[in-house]
Amino acid sequence: MSEYSDKKNEEFSPVHTNKVGGSPYTGVIGWIDNRLPIFRIFKHEYLDFQVPKTLNYFWSFGGILMICLIFLIITGLALGMHYKPSADEAFDSVEKIMRDVNFGWLIRYAHMNLASFFFIAVYLHIFRSLYYGSYKEPRQLMWLLGITIFFLMIATAFLGYTLPWGQMSYWGATVITNLFSAIPIVGEGIVTWLWGDYSVGDAALNRFYVLHWLIAFLIVGIVVFHVIALHIVGSNNPSGIEPKDTRDTVSFSPFTTSKDLVGMLVFILIFVAVMMFAPNYLGHPDNYIPANPMVTPAHIVPEWYFLPFYAILRAIPDKLMGVIAMVSSIAILGLLPWLDFSKVRSSVFRPIWKQCVFLFVLDFFLLMYVGAMPAEGIYLVLGRIGTIYWFAFFIILAPLVSMYEKPLPMPQSINEYMDWKKKGKIKTFNFTG
Ligand code: HEM
């Protein structure tokens, strides 16, 4: 006899394993949507989705990043069809793409410059989040997912740069992989394991190629989580005030979509101008010299977007501590939602924190400049000052300012914020809409 046989029907809980139905659509779309709810998700999360009506052009960079990512993958796919990941053939295969493959030059220049523009967009996206306090409750997880994406972007850009197998590819790969040797005891072993050999060579290039692809797709996966989280918590906005009713919001489509489109077009215009007129401006000429293990370039410099972190690495005299400082300079961003505990989100109402954020952005550019210079004399001093401010911003200024700053008077709602702005009671950047 079954163990359930003496129970009555009412004692069993109903289950709903079959969820067919519930679509607002009819016809073929309704039929599909009843079984795979993509159309109602699109309606709910895009057509009807409400966003604060104060969003300025800085909020277009999330969409711009998505476009960059999509085109990086498309151009990467085309490059991958002609590229050869071997130490003997890699350099020549890239030259073949440039000269012999139909529109190969365009595809390669697009991919190369998109990588740079991806970083331009991500830095603006991060600075926006810092200025308007987008990392604060309830968006901490979005912020943490963003930092994870940023680490993966760094990894994939570094790996991609090794692939053309020019002098900077080779020596950059050697310097950066050698950083692991700073780890006590197991460091040297890790480096040999990473290389799959006793120096950077064929085995390393092959795995760099595989990982470059893999991490690009990992980024896509985490961006999906990033956007799902965004749709749970909703967008922050320049006022830092949560929307209360429809006076505070507009629907994402067509209002934000059309505004984002303008931002995207301007971004694409600048990108195309650089790609067409100065495609190698953001790169290093030495990477057009085939990799030569016997000749070290005079200055090994990373791509421009890594320079601030390279400056932090070199500001510390000890190799291991330098590596730790470099990695923590990014990881520490993850603690910001807890180090900055001010109840006010947007810097528009935080007169002191606003200055700290401006200085932080200036510090980023100072470190970028220092990273491109030789690590000696005044550059070393500037690098150290920049590094101290970088860490002080998080560890000292964020909690201290949260404790002692007196925020400016704040409106009750986004609608009132716009009213105050119109009356000139609030000073913000006007060019950003
Ligand atoms: C591939 C890279 C990325 C993509 C495609 C992406 C995409 C997006 C999109 C579409 C939005 C909504 C629109 C907007 O607010 O701009 C957004 C918001 C946000 N992102 Fe990203 N993101 C990326 C990287 C990052 C990084 C590296 C960080 C931080 C370290 C970050 C932090 C945030 C935060 C905090 C928000 C909420 C902003 C707000 O509501 O004010 N994202 N992201």
Boltz pocket constraint, residues with backbone or C-beta under 6 A from the ligand:
constraints:
  - pocket:
      binder: B
      contacts: [[A, 58], [A, 59], [A, 60], [A, 61], [A, 62], [A, 63], [A, 65], [A, 66], [A, 69], [A, 122], [A, 125], [A, 126], [A, 129], [A, 132], [A, 134], [A, 135], [A, 139], [A, 142], [A, 143], [A, 145], [A, 146], [A, 147], [A, 149], [A, 150], [A, 219], [A, 223], [A, 226], [A, 227], [A, 230], [A, 234], [A, 235], [A, 236], [A, 237]]
      max_distance: 6.0
